[in-house]
């Protein structure tokens, strides 16, 4: 509840949202690297452009076997 209040706050909200996206991205990169090995540059670029909900969706899709290019459709 407190985090939600801070996210809605004009001063802290953008910082918390960005921190959450950075953390989610780092986790997705770590998992993808563990599964697929070193990631090509296009994957890093694609992940940089994703929002927190999109990163969450990819993290869930990582639980099912798929090819790297299928994962980022």
N, CA, C, O and CB atoms as a CASP TS submission, in Angstrom:
PFRMAT TS
TARGET T0000
AUTHOR 0000-0000-0000
METHOD Language model
MODEL 1
PARENT N/A
ATOM      1  N   UNK     1       0.818  -1.192   0.000  1.00  0.00           N
ATOM      2  CA  UNK     1       0.000   0.000   0.000  1.00  0.00           C
ATOM      3  C   UNK     1       0.869   1.266   0.000  1.00  0.00           C
ATOM      4  O   UNK     1       0.587   2.215  -0.731  1.00  0.00           O
ATOM      5  CB  UNK     1      -0.935  -0.007   1.208  1.00  0.00           C
ATOM      6  N   UNK     2       1.904   1.275   0.805  1.00  0.00           N
ATOM      7  CA  UNK     2       2.770   2.449   0.865  1.00  0.00           C
ATOM      8  C   UNK     2       3.466   2.653  -0.479  1.00  0.00           C
ATOM      9  O   UNK     2       3.584   3.783  -0.953  1.00  0.00           O
ATOM     10  CB  UNK     2       3.813   2.303   1.998  1.00  0.00           C
ATOM     11  N   UNK     3       3.930   1.550  -1.097  1.00  0.00           N
ATOM     12  CA  UNK     3       4.599   1.670  -2.392  1.00  0.00           C
ATOM     13  C   UNK     3       3.641   2.240  -3.432  1.00  0.00           C
ATOM     14  O   UNK     3       4.031   3.091  -4.231  1.00  0.00           O
ATOM     15  CB  UNK     3       5.140   0.301  -2.855  1.00  0.00           C
ATOM     16  N   UNK     4       2.403   1.785  -3.430  1.00  0.00           N
ATOM     17  CA  UNK     4       1.419   2.313  -4.373  1.00  0.00           C
ATOM     18  C   UNK     4       1.195   3.800  -4.151  1.00  0.00           C
ATOM     19  O   UNK     4       1.070   4.554  -5.116  1.00  0.00           O
ATOM     20  CB  UNK     4       0.095   1.558  -4.244  1.00  0.00           C
ATOM     21  N   UNK     5       1.144   4.229  -2.910  1.00  0.00           N
ATOM     22  CA  UNK     5       0.993   5.652  -2.612  1.00  0.00           C
ATOM     23  C   UNK     5       2.194   6.446  -3.136  1.00  0.00           C
ATOM     24  O   UNK     5       2.030   7.537  -3.681  1.00  0.00           O
ATOM     25  CB  UNK     5       0.831   5.869  -1.094  1.00  0.00           C
ATOM     26  N   UNK     6       3.389   5.898  -2.971  1.00  0.00           N
ATOM     27  CA  UNK     6       4.591   6.588  -3.445  1.00  0.00           C
ATOM     28  C   UNK     6       4.648   6.626  -4.968  1.00  0.00           C
ATOM     29  O   UNK     6       5.082   7.622  -5.547  1.00  0.00           O
ATOM     30  CB  UNK     6       5.845   5.908  -2.894  1.00  0.00           C
ATOM     31  N   UNK     7       4.211   5.545  -5.622  1.00  0.00           N
ATOM     32  CA  UNK     7       4.197   5.519  -7.086  1.00  0.00           C
ATOM     33  C   UNK     7       3.274   6.597  -7.625  1.00  0.00           C
ATOM     34  O   UNK     7       3.568   7.210  -8.652  1.00  0.00           O
ATOM     35  CB  UNK     7       3.761   4.140  -7.604  1.00  0.00           C
ATOM     36  N   UNK     8       2.159   6.834  -6.942  1.00  0.00           N
ATOM     37  CA  UNK     8       1.200   7.849  -7.375  1.00  0.00           C
ATOM     38  C   UNK     8       1.667   9.268  -7.054  1.00  0.00           C
ATOM     39  O   UNK     8       1.114  10.231  -7.586  1.00  0.00           O
ATOM     40  CB  UNK     8      -0.146   7.596  -6.726  1.00  0.00           C
ATOM     41  N   UNK     9       2.660   9.408  -6.206  1.00  0.00           N
ATOM     42  CA  UNK     9       3.155  10.721  -5.799  1.00  0.00           C
ATOM     43  C   UNK     9       3.966  11.328  -6.948  1.00  0.00           C
ATOM     44  O   UNK     9       4.787  10.645  -7.560  1.00  0.00           O
ATOM     45  CB  UNK     9       4.021  10.616  -4.500  1.00  0.00           C
ATOM     46  N   UNK    10       3.738  12.585  -7.231  1.00  0.00           N
ATOM     47  CA  UNK    10       4.415  13.257  -8.352  1.00  0.00           C
ATOM     48  C   UNK    10       5.932  13.281  -8.211  1.00  0.00           C
ATOM     49  O   UNK    10       6.646  13.191  -9.209  1.00  0.00           O
ATOM     50  CB  UNK    10       3.908  14.672  -8.482  1.00  0.00           C
ATOM     51  N   UNK    11       6.425  13.399  -7.001  1.00  0.00           N
ATOM     52  CA  UNK    11       7.862  13.525  -6.784  1.00  0.00           C
ATOM     53  C   UNK    11       8.577  12.179  -6.866  1.00  0.00           C
ATOM     54  O   UNK    11       9.623  12.064  -7.506  1.00  0.00           O
ATOM     55  CB  UNK    11       8.128  14.166  -5.437  1.00  0.00           C
ATOM     56  N   UNK    12       8.010  11.159  -6.214  1.00  0.00           N
ATOM     57  CA  UNK    12       8.692   9.872  -6.113  1.00  0.00           C
ATOM     58  C   UNK    12       8.255   8.867  -7.171  1.00  0.00           C
ATOM     59  O   UNK    12       9.015   7.955  -7.498  1.00  0.00           O
ATOM     60  CB  UNK    12       8.463   9.290  -4.757  1.00  0.00           C
ATOM     61  N   UNK    13       7.075   9.007  -7.700  1.00  0.00           N
ATOM     62  CA  UNK    13       6.514   8.034  -8.631  1.00  0.00           C
ATOM     63  C   UNK    13       7.409   7.681  -9.801  1.00  0.00           C
ATOM     64  O   UNK    13       7.666   6.501 -10.037  1.00  0.00           O
ATOM     65  CB  UNK    13       5.239   8.539  -9.151  1.00  0.00           C
ATOM     66  N   UNK    14       7.895   8.676 -10.546  1.00  0.00           N
ATOM     67  CA  UNK    14       8.746   8.351 -11.699  1.00  0.00           C
ATOM     68  C   UNK    14      10.021   7.597 -11.311  1.00  0.00           C
ATOM     69  O   UNK    14      10.465   6.713 -12.043  1.00  0.00           O
ATOM     70  CB  UNK    14       9.120   9.624 -12.432  1.00  0.00           C
ATOM     71  N   UNK    15      10.602   7.941 -10.175  1.00  0.00           N
ATOM     72  CA  UNK    15      11.831   7.278  -9.728  1.00  0.00           C
ATOM     73  C   UNK    15      11.541   5.823  -9.371  1.00  0.00           C
ATOM     74  O   UNK    15      12.301   4.929  -9.743  1.00  0.00           O
ATOM     75  CB  UNK    15      12.445   8.020  -8.514  1.00  0.00           C
ATOM     76  N   UNK    16      10.464   5.586  -8.664  1.00  0.00           N
ATOM     77  CA  UNK    16      10.112   4.215  -8.263  1.00  0.00           C
ATOM     78  C   UNK    16       9.741   3.384  -9.485  1.00  0.00           C
ATOM     79  O   UNK    16      10.150   2.228  -9.595  1.00  0.00           O
ATOM     80  CB  UNK    16       8.942   4.223  -7.249  1.00  0.00           C
ATOM     81  N   UNK    17       8.972   3.960 -10.401  1.00  0.00           N
ATOM     82  CA  UNK    17       8.605   3.221 -11.615  1.00  0.00           C
ATOM     83  C   UNK    17       9.846   2.858 -12.413  1.00  0.00           C
ATOM     84  O   UNK    17       9.964   1.731 -12.895  1.00  0.00           O
ATOM     85  CB  UNK    17       7.639   4.045 -12.485  1.00  0.00           C
ATOM     86  N   UNK    18      10.769   3.793 -12.558  1.00  0.00           N
ATOM     87  CA  UNK    18      11.993   3.535 -13.315  1.00  0.00           C
ATOM     88  C   UNK    18      12.850   2.480 -12.619  1.00  0.00           C
ATOM     89  O   UNK    18      13.419   1.612 -13.280  1.00  0.00           O
ATOM     90  CB  UNK    18      12.794   4.833 -13.499  1.00  0.00           C
ATOM     91  N   UNK    19      12.946   2.547 -11.303  1.00  0.00           N
ATOM     92  CA  UNK    19      13.718   1.562 -10.548  1.00  0.00           C
ATOM     93  C   UNK    19      13.133   0.165 -10.714  1.00  0.00           C
ATOM     94  O   UNK    19      13.862  -0.821 -10.830  1.00  0.00           O
ATOM     95  CB  UNK    19      13.763   1.940  -9.065  1.00  0.00           C
ATOM     96  N   UNK    20      11.823   0.100 -10.723  1.00  0.00           N
ATOM     97  CA  UNK    20      11.147  -1.187 -10.902  1.00  0.00           C
ATOM     98  C   UNK    20      11.425  -1.750 -12.291  1.00  0.00           C
ATOM     99  O   UNK    20      11.660  -2.949 -12.438  1.00  0.00           O
ATOM    100  CB  UNK    20       9.629  -1.036 -10.683  1.00  0.00           C
ATOM    101  N   UNK    21      11.399  -0.894 -13.309  1.00  0.00           N
ATOM    102  CA  UNK    21      11.693  -1.332 -14.677  1.00  0.00           C
ATOM    103  C   UNK    21      13.140  -1.796 -14.804  1.00  0.00           C
ATOM    104  O   UNK    21      13.410  -2.812 -15.445  1.00  0.00           O
ATOM    105  CB  UNK    21      11.415  -0.199 -15.674  1.00  0.00           C
ATOM    106  N   UNK    22      14.064  -1.067 -14.204  1.00  0.00           N
ATOM    107  CA  UNK    22      15.477  -1.431 -14.270  1.00  0.00           C
ATOM    108  C   UNK    22      15.697  -2.790 -13.601  1.00  0.00           C
ATOM    109  O   UNK    22      16.410  -3.638 -14.138  1.00  0.00           O
ATOM    110  CB  UNK    22      16.355  -0.345 -13.595  1.00  0.00           C
ATOM    111  N   UNK    23      15.094  -2.997 -12.446  1.00  0.00           N
ATOM    112  CA  UNK    23      15.228  -4.271 -11.740  1.00  0.00           C
ATOM    113  C   UNK    23      14.632  -5.423 -12.523  1.00  0.00           C
ATOM    114  O   UNK    23      15.225  -6.499 -12.604  1.00  0.00           O
ATOM    115  CB  UNK    23      14.571  -4.188 -10.383  1.00  0.00           C
ATOM    116  N   UNK    24      13.463  -5.203 -13.099  1.00  0.00           N
ATOM    117  CA  UNK    24      12.819  -6.246 -13.899  1.00  0.00           C
ATOM    118  C   UNK    24      13.654  -6.567 -15.126  1.00  0.00           C
ATOM    119  O   UNK    24      13.810  -7.734 -15.485  1.00  0.00           O
ATOM    120  CB  UNK    24      11.406  -5.815 -14.319  1.00  0.00           C
ATOM    121  N   UNK    25      14.193  -5.538 -15.775  1.00  0.00           N
ATOM    122  CA  UNK    25      15.024  -5.749 -16.955  1.00  0.00           C
ATOM    123  C   UNK    25      16.271  -6.551 -16.596  1.00  0.00           C
ATOM    124  O   UNK    25      16.635  -7.483 -17.312  1.00  0.00           O
ATOM    125  CB  UNK    25      15.417  -4.403 -17.584  1.00  0.00           C
ATOM    126  N   UNK    26      16.922  -6.199 -15.502  1.00  0.00           N
ATOM    127  CA  UNK    26      18.128  -6.919 -15.078  1.00  0.00           C
ATOM    128  C   UNK    26      17.822  -8.387 -14.816  1.00  0.00           C
ATOM    129  O   UNK    26      18.613  -9.263 -15.168  1.00  0.00           O
ATOM    130  CB  UNK    26      18.725  -6.274 -13.820  1.00  0.00           C
ATOM    131  N   UNK    27      16.679  -8.656 -14.197  1.00  0.00           N
ATOM    132  CA  UNK    27      16.296 -10.033 -13.919  1.00  0.00           C
ATOM    133  C   UNK    27      16.018 -10.803 -15.210  1.00  0.00           C
ATOM    134  O   UNK    27      16.446 -11.948 -15.352  1.00  0.00           O
ATOM    135  CB  UNK    27      15.069 -10.065 -13.011  1.00  0.00           C
ATOM    136  N   UNK    28      15.306 -10.184 -16.147  1.00  0.00           N
ATOM    137  CA  UNK    28      15.007 -10.837 -17.423  1.00  0.00           C
ATOM    138  C   UNK    28      16.300 -11.106 -18.191  1.00  0.00           C
ATOM    139  O   UNK    28      16.460 -12.184 -18.764  1.00  0.00           O
ATOM    140  CB  UNK    28      14.046  -9.967 -18.271  1.00  0.00           C
ATOM    141  N   UNK    29      17.222 -10.149 -18.213  1.00  0.00           N
ATOM    142  CA  UNK    29      18.506 -10.352 -18.897  1.00  0.00           C
ATOM    143  C   UNK    29      19.272 -11.501 -18.234  1.00  0.00           C
ATOM    144  O   UNK    29      19.829 -12.349 -18.931  1.00  0.00           O
ATOM    145  CB  UNK    29      19.357  -9.044 -18.875  1.00  0.00           C
ATOM    146  N   UNK    30      19.305 -11.540 -16.929  1.00  0.00           N
ATOM    147  CA  UNK    30      19.997 -12.608 -16.215  1.00  0.00           C
ATOM    148  C   UNK    30      19.412 -13.970 -16.567  1.00  0.00           C
ATOM    149  O   UNK    30      20.154 -14.908 -16.860  1.00  0.00           O
ATOM    150  CB  UNK    30      19.921 -12.377 -14.706  1.00  0.00           C
ATOM    151  N   UNK    31      18.093 -14.085 -16.542  1.00  0.00           N
ATOM    152  CA  UNK    31      17.437 -15.353 -16.865  1.00  0.00           C
ATOM    153  C   UNK    31      17.657 -15.742 -18.322  1.00  0.00           C
ATOM    154  O   UNK    31      17.950 -16.900 -18.620  1.00  0.00           O
ATOM    155  CB  UNK    31      15.943 -15.265 -16.572  1.00  0.00           C
ATOM    156  N   UNK    32      17.518 -14.782 -19.225  1.00  0.00           N
ATOM    157  CA  UNK    32      17.705 -15.064 -20.644  1.00  0.00           C
ATOM    158  C   UNK    32      19.149 -15.498 -20.925  1.00  0.00           C
ATOM    159  O   UNK    32      19.373 -16.407 -21.723  1.00  0.00           O
ATOM    160  CB  UNK    32      17.344 -13.826 -21.488  1.00  0.00           C
ATOM    161  N   UNK    33      20.114 -14.864 -20.285  1.00  0.00           N
ATOM    162  CA  UNK    33      21.514 -15.227 -20.471  1.00  0.00           C
ATOM    163  C   UNK    33      21.776 -16.634 -19.953  1.00  0.00           C
ATOM    164  O   UNK    33      22.537 -17.393 -20.555  1.00  0.00           O
ATOM    165  CB  UNK    33      22.430 -14.220 -19.764  1.00  0.00           C
ATOM    166  N   UNK    34      21.156 -16.975 -18.853  1.00  0.00           N
ATOM    167  CA  UNK    34      21.320 -18.322 -18.293  1.00  0.00           C
ATOM    168  C   UNK    34      20.734 -19.374 -19.239  1.00  0.00           C
ATOM    169  O   UNK    34      21.300 -20.457 -19.389  1.00  0.00           O
ATOM    170  CB  UNK    34      20.645 -18.418 -16.904  1.00  0.00           C
ATOM    171  N   UNK    35      19.621 -19.061 -19.865  1.00  0.00           N
ATOM    172  CA  UNK    35      18.948 -20.013 -20.757  1.00  0.00           C
ATOM    173  C   UNK    35      19.594 -20.059 -22.137  1.00  0.00           C
ATOM    174  O   UNK    35      19.848 -21.141 -22.666  1.00  0.00           O
ATOM    175  CB  UNK    35      17.476 -19.653 -20.894  1.00  0.00           C
ATOM    176  N   UNK    36      19.863 -18.880 -22.733  1.00  0.00           N
ATOM    177  CA  UNK    36      20.300 -18.804 -24.125  1.00  0.00           C
ATOM    178  C   UNK    36      21.794 -18.534 -24.312  1.00  0.00           C
ATOM    179  O   UNK    36      22.303 -18.641 -25.428  1.00  0.00           O
ATOM    180  CB  UNK    36      19.529 -17.741 -24.818  1.00  0.00           C
ATOM    181  N   UNK    37      22.495 -18.191 -23.247  1.00  0.00           N
ATOM    182  CA  UNK    37      23.900 -17.808 -23.378  1.00  0.00           C
ATOM    183  C   UNK    37      23.995 -16.317 -23.669  1.00  0.00           C
ATOM    184  O   UNK    37      23.016 -15.592 -23.491  1.00  0.00           O
ATOM    185  CB  UNK    37      24.597 -18.627 -24.495  1.00  0.00           C
ATOM    186  N   UNK    38      25.158 -15.849 -24.113  1.00  0.00           N
ATOM    187  CA  UNK    38      25.325 -14.418 -24.395  1.00  0.00           C
ATOM    188  C   UNK    38      24.252 -13.912 -25.364  1.00  0.00           C
ATOM    189  O   UNK    38      23.951 -14.545 -26.375  1.00  0.00           O
ATOM    190  CB  UNK    38      26.724 -14.149 -24.975  1.00  0.00           C
ATOM    191  N   UNK    39      23.691 -12.759 -25.023  1.00  0.00           N
ATOM    192  CA  UNK    39      22.579 -12.218 -25.812  1.00  0.00           C
ATOM    193  C   UNK    39      23.090 -11.293 -26.916  1.00  0.00           C
ATOM    194  O   UNK    39      24.015 -10.512 -26.698  1.00  0.00           O
ATOM    195  CB  UNK    39      21.594 -11.459 -24.903  1.00  0.00           C
ATOM    196  N   UNK    40      22.486 -11.384 -28.098  1.00  0.00           N
ATOM    197  CA  UNK    40      22.845 -10.455 -29.172  1.00  0.00           C
ATOM    198  C   UNK    40      22.421  -9.026 -28.819  1.00  0.00           C
ATOM    199  O   UNK    40      21.533  -8.829 -27.991  1.00  0.00           O
ATOM    200  CB  UNK    40      22.192 -10.891 -30.501  1.00  0.00           C
ATOM    201  N   UNK    41      23.044  -8.049 -29.435  1.00  0.00           N
ATOM    202  CA  UNK    41      22.744  -6.643 -29.162  1.00  0.00           C
ATOM    203  C   UNK    41      21.290  -6.273 -29.383  1.00  0.00           C
ATOM    204  O   UNK    41      20.746  -5.443 -28.654  1.00  0.00           O
ATOM    205  CB  UNK    41      23.601  -5.774 -30.014  1.00  0.00           C
ATOM    206  N   UNK    42      20.649  -6.877 -30.380  1.00  0.00           N
ATOM    207  CA  UNK    42      19.256  -6.522 -30.667  1.00  0.00           C
ATOM    208  C   UNK    42      18.336  -6.884 -29.503  1.00  0.00           C
ATOM    209  O   UNK    42      17.303  -6.243 -29.305  1.00  0.00           O
ATOM    210  CB  UNK    42      18.783  -7.224 -31.943  1.00  0.00           C
ATOM    211  N   UNK    43      18.707  -7.908 -28.731  1.00  0.00           N
ATOM    212  CA  UNK    43      17.879  -8.293 -27.580  1.00  0.00           C
ATOM    213  C   UNK    43      17.964  -7.211 -26.511  1.00  0.00           C
ATOM    214  O   UNK    43      16.946  -6.805 -25.950  1.00  0.00           O
ATOM    215  CB  UNK    43      18.326  -9.669 -27.002  1.00  0.00           C
ATOM    216  N   UNK    44      19.166  -6.750 -26.231  1.00  0.00           N
ATOM    217  CA  UNK    44      19.349  -5.688 -25.232  1.00  0.00           C
ATOM    218  C   UNK    44      18.582  -4.427 -25.633  1.00  0.00           C
ATOM    219  O   UNK    44      17.934  -3.800 -24.795  1.00  0.00           O
ATOM    220  CB  UNK    44      20.850  -5.363 -25.058  1.00  0.00           C
ATOM    221  N   UNK    45      18.656  -4.064 -26.893  1.00  0.00           N
ATOM    222  CA  UNK    45      17.934  -2.881 -27.385  1.00  0.00           C
ATOM    223  C   UNK    45      16.433  -3.054 -27.229  1.00  0.00           C
ATOM    224  O   UNK    45      15.733  -2.129 -26.818  1.00  0.00           O
ATOM    225  CB  UNK    45      18.278  -2.613 -28.857  1.00  0.00           C
ATOM    226  N   UNK    46      15.950  -4.225 -27.555  1.00  0.00           N
ATOM    227  CA  UNK    46      14.503  -4.491 -27.458  1.00  0.00           C
ATOM    228  C   UNK    46      14.044  -4.427 -26.004  1.00  0.00           C
ATOM    229  O   UNK    46      12.998  -3.853 -25.702  1.00  0.00           O
ATOM    230  CB  UNK    46      14.158  -5.876 -28.063  1.00  0.00           C
ATOM    231  N   UNK    47      14.830  -5.017 -25.110  1.00  0.00           N
ATOM    232  CA  UNK    47      14.459  -5.011 -23.695  1.00  0.00           C
ATOM    233  C   UNK    47      14.483  -3.601 -23.116  1.00  0.00           C
ATOM    234  O   UNK    47      13.668  -3.279 -22.252  1.00  0.00           O
ATOM    235  CB  UNK    47      15.397  -5.915 -22.900  1.00  0.00           C
ATOM    236  N   UNK    48      15.397  -2.761 -23.574  1.00  0.00           N
ATOM    237  CA  UNK    48      15.473  -1.377 -23.090  1.00  0.00           C
ATOM    238  C   UNK    48      14.192  -0.601 -23.369  1.00  0.00           C
ATOM    239  O   UNK    48      13.854   0.329 -22.637  1.00  0.00           O
ATOM    240  CB  UNK    48      16.653  -0.662 -23.731  1.00  0.00           C
ATOM    241  N   UNK    49      13.481  -0.981 -24.428  1.00  0.00           N
ATOM    242  CA  UNK    49      12.289  -0.238 -24.837  1.00  0.00           C
ATOM    243  C   UNK    49      11.012  -0.728 -24.152  1.00  0.00           C
ATOM    244  O   UNK    49       9.950  -0.134 -24.343  1.00  0.00           O
ATOM    245  CB  UNK    49      12.123  -0.331 -26.333  1.00  0.00           C
ATOM    246  N   UNK    50      11.095  -1.796 -23.362  1.00  0.00           N
ATOM    247  CA  UNK    50       9.894  -2.388 -22.785  1.00  0.00           C
ATOM    248  C   UNK    50       9.498  -1.742 -21.455  1.00  0.00           C
ATOM    249  O   UNK    50      10.348  -1.255 -20.710  1.00  0.00           O
ATOM    250  CB  UNK    50      10.102  -3.870 -22.588  1.00  0.00           C
ATOM    251  N   UNK    51       8.215  -1.748 -21.175  1.00  0.00           N
ATOM    252  CA  UNK    51       7.685  -1.253 -19.909  1.00  0.00           C
ATOM    253  C   UNK    51       7.718  -2.375 -18.866  1.00  0.00           C
ATOM    254  O   UNK    51       7.993  -3.528 -19.198  1.00  0.00           O
ATOM    255  CB  UNK    51       6.237  -0.712 -20.090  1.00  0.00           C
ATOM    256  N   UNK    52       7.445  -2.038 -17.638  1.00  0.00           N
ATOM    257  CA  UNK    52       7.432  -3.025 -16.560  1.00  0.00           C
ATOM    258  C   UNK    52       6.448  -4.162 -16.837  1.00  0.00           C
ATOM    259  O   UNK    52       6.830  -5.324 -16.696  1.00  0.00           O
ATOM    260  CB  UNK    52       7.082  -2.351 -15.240  1.00  0.00           C
ATOM    261  N   UNK    53       5.201  -3.884 -17.225  1.00  0.00           N
ATOM    262  CA  UNK    53       4.282  -4.995 -17.518  1.00  0.00           C
ATOM    263  C   UNK    53       4.767  -5.884 -18.674  1.00  0.00           C
ATOM    264  O   UNK    53       4.566  -7.098 -18.645  1.00  0.00           O
ATOM    265  CB  UNK    53       2.902  -4.444 -17.850  1.00  0.00           C
ATOM    266  N   UNK    54       5.392  -5.294 -19.672  1.00  0.00           N
ATOM    267  CA  UNK    54       5.920  -6.093 -20.787  1.00  0.00           C
ATOM    268  C   UNK    54       7.078  -6.976 -20.323  1.00  0.00           C
ATOM    269  O   UNK    54       7.195  -8.121 -20.759  1.00  0.00           O
ATOM    270  CB  UNK    54       6.384  -5.173 -21.937  1.00  0.00           C
ATOM    271  N   UNK    55       7.925  -6.459 -19.453  1.00  0.00           N
ATOM    272  CA  UNK    55       9.015  -7.251 -18.906  1.00  0.00           C
ATOM    273  C   UNK    55       8.488  -8.398 -18.048  1.00  0.00           C
ATOM    274  O   UNK    55       9.031  -9.502 -18.074  1.00  0.00           O
ATOM    275  CB  UNK    55       9.950  -6.368 -18.087  1.00  0.00           C
ATOM    276  N   UNK    56       7.432  -8.132 -17.292  1.00  0.00           N
ATOM    277  CA  UNK    56       6.802  -9.190 -16.503  1.00  0.00           C
ATOM    278  C   UNK    56       6.275 -10.296 -17.408  1.00  0.00           C
ATOM    279  O   UNK    56       6.423 -11.480 -17.103  1.00  0.00           O
ATOM    280  CB  UNK    56       5.663  -8.619 -15.648  1.00  0.00           C
ATOM    281  N   UNK    57       5.668  -9.911 -18.507  1.00  0.00           N
ATOM    282  CA  UNK    57       5.130 -10.883 -19.449  1.00  0.00           C
ATOM    283  C   UNK    57       6.242 -11.768 -20.022  1.00  0.00           C
ATOM    284  O   UNK    57       6.072 -12.981 -20.146  1.00  0.00           O
ATOM    285  CB  UNK    57       4.383 -10.168 -20.581  1.00  0.00           C
ATOM    286  N   UNK    58       7.355 -11.170 -20.364  1.00  0.00           N
ATOM    287  CA  UNK    58       8.485 -11.938 -20.891  1.00  0.00           C
ATOM    288  C   UNK    58       9.031 -12.878 -19.814  1.00  0.00           C
ATOM    289  O   UNK    58       9.378 -14.021 -20.112  1.00  0.00           O
ATOM    290  CB  UNK    58       9.603 -10.988 -21.398  1.00  0.00           C
ATOM    291  N   UNK    59       9.107 -12.415 -18.583  1.00  0.00           N
ATOM    292  CA  UNK    59       9.603 -13.262 -17.493  1.00  0.00           C
ATOM    293  C   UNK    59       8.729 -14.507 -17.356  1.00  0.00           C
ATOM    294  O   UNK    59       9.243 -15.601 -17.124  1.00  0.00           O
ATOM    295  CB  UNK    59       9.634 -12.476 -16.156  1.00  0.00           C
ATOM    296  N   UNK    60       7.437 -14.351 -17.494  1.00  0.00           N
ATOM    297  CA  UNK    60       6.527 -15.499 -17.412  1.00  0.00           C
ATOM    298  C   UNK    60       6.726 -16.416 -18.620  1.00  0.00           C
ATOM    299  O   UNK    60       6.728 -17.639 -18.480  1.00  0.00           O
ATOM    300  CB  UNK    60       5.051 -15.024 -17.330  1.00  0.00           C
ATOM    301  N   UNK    61       6.892 -15.829 -19.799  1.00  0.00           N
ATOM    302  CA  UNK    61       7.106 -16.639 -21.005  1.00  0.00           C
ATOM    303  C   UNK    61       8.410 -17.420 -20.949  1.00  0.00           C
ATOM    304  O   UNK    61       8.539 -18.450 -21.610  1.00  0.00           O
ATOM    305  CB  UNK    61       7.098 -15.752 -22.239  1.00  0.00           C
ATOM    306  N   UNK    62       9.372 -16.951 -20.176  1.00  0.00           N
ATOM    307  CA  UNK    62      10.630 -17.674 -20.028  1.00  0.00           C
ATOM    308  C   UNK    62      10.437 -19.027 -19.349  1.00  0.00           C
ATOM    309  O   UNK    62      11.309 -19.892 -19.431  1.00  0.00           O
ATOM    310  CB  UNK    62      11.617 -16.839 -19.238  1.00  0.00           C
ATOM    311  N   UNK    63       9.314 -19.210 -18.688  1.00  0.00           N
ATOM    312  CA  UNK    63       9.045 -20.476 -18.008  1.00  0.00           C
ATOM    313  C   UNK    63       8.691 -21.591 -18.979  1.00  0.00           C
ATOM    314  O   UNK    63       8.714 -22.765 -18.609  1.00  0.00           O
ATOM    315  CB  UNK    63       7.924 -20.299 -17.012  1.00  0.00           C
ATOM    316  N   UNK    64       8.365 -21.238 -20.219  1.00  0.00           N
ATOM    317  CA  UNK    64       7.999 -22.226 -21.227  1.00  0.00           C
ATOM    318  C   UNK    64       9.093 -22.276 -22.286  1.00  0.00           C
ATOM    319  O   UNK    64       9.620 -21.235 -22.680  1.00  0.00           O
ATOM    320  CB  UNK    64       6.618 -21.892 -21.867  1.00  0.00           C
ATOM    321  N   UNK    65       9.437 -23.472 -22.749  1.00  0.00           N
ATOM    322  CA  UNK    65      10.476 -23.567 -23.788  1.00  0.00           C
ATOM    323  C   UNK    65      10.092 -22.804 -25.048  1.00  0.00           C
ATOM    324  O   UNK    65       8.975 -22.936 -25.546  1.00  0.00           O
ATOM    325  CB  UNK    65      10.743 -25.029 -24.137  1.00  0.00           C
ATOM    326  N   UNK    66      11.024 -22.006 -25.560  1.00  0.00           N
ATOM    327  CA  UNK    66      10.799 -21.281 -26.811  1.00  0.00           C
ATOM    328  C   UNK    66      12.139 -20.766 -27.316  1.00  0.00           C
ATOM    329  O   UNK    66      13.137 -20.765 -26.595  1.00  0.00           O
ATOM    330  CB  UNK    66       9.784 -20.103 -26.615  1.00  0.00           C
ATOM    331  N   UNK    67      12.139 -20.334 -28.555  1.00  0.00           N
ATOM    332  CA  UNK    67      13.342 -19.738 -29.155  1.00  0.00           C
ATOM    333  C   UNK    67      13.454 -18.279 -28.733  1.00  0.00           C
ATOM    334  O   UNK    67      12.457 -17.654 -28.373  1.00  0.00           O
ATOM    335  CB  UNK    67      13.309 -19.854 -30.707  1.00  0.00           C
ATOM    336  N   UNK    68      14.646 -17.748 -28.777  1.00  0.00           N
ATOM    337  CA  UNK    68      14.903 -16.361 -28.363  1.00  0.00           C
ATOM    338  C   UNK    68      14.062 -15.373 -29.149  1.00  0.00           C
ATOM    339  O   UNK    68      13.461 -14.472 -28.564  1.00  0.00           O
ATOM    340  CB  UNK    68      16.378 -16.021 -28.529  1.00  0.00           C
ATOM    341  N   UNK    69      14.009 -15.526 -30.469  1.00  0.00           N
ATOM    342  CA  UNK    69      13.237 -14.587 -31.282  1.00  0.00           C
ATOM    343  C   UNK    69      11.741 -14.692 -31.018  1.00  0.00           C
ATOM    344  O   UNK    69      11.027 -13.697 -31.140  1.00  0.00           O
ATOM    345  CB  UNK    69      13.513 -14.825 -32.753  1.00  0.00           C
ATOM    346  N   UNK    70      11.249 -15.881 -30.656  1.00  0.00           N
ATOM    347  CA  UNK    70       9.822 -16.052 -30.331  1.00  0.00           C
ATOM    348  C   UNK    70       9.486 -15.352 -29.014  1.00  0.00           C
ATOM    349  O   UNK    70       8.380 -14.843 -28.834  1.00  0.00           O
ATOM    350  CB  UNK    70       9.457 -17.560 -30.244  1.00  0.00           C
ATOM    351  N   UNK    71      10.438 -15.335 -28.112  1.00  0.00           N
ATOM    352  CA  UNK    71      10.225 -14.755 -26.781  1.00  0.00           C
ATOM    353  C   UNK    71       9.934 -13.259 -26.858  1.00  0.00           C
ATOM    354  O   UNK    71       9.168 -12.734 -26.050  1.00  0.00           O
ATOM    355  CB  UNK    71      11.447 -15.000 -25.896  1.00  0.00           C
ATOM    356  N   UNK    72      10.539 -12.570 -27.820  1.00  0.00           N
ATOM    357  CA  UNK    72      10.428 -11.113 -27.889  1.00  0.00           C
ATOM    358  C   UNK    72       9.459 -10.646 -28.972  1.00  0.00           C
ATOM    359  O   UNK    72       9.574  -9.512 -29.438  1.00  0.00           O
ATOM    360  CB  UNK    72      11.791 -10.507 -28.135  1.00  0.00           C
ATOM    361  N   UNK    73       8.536 -11.458 -29.375  1.00  0.00           N
ATOM    362  CA  UNK    73       7.531 -11.052 -30.357  1.00  0.00           C
ATOM    363  C   UNK    73       6.600 -10.036 -29.795  1.00  0.00           C
ATOM    364  O   UNK    73       5.690  -9.582 -30.488  1.00  0.00           O
ATOM    365  CB  UNK    73       6.749 -12.233 -30.844  1.00  0.00           C
TER
END
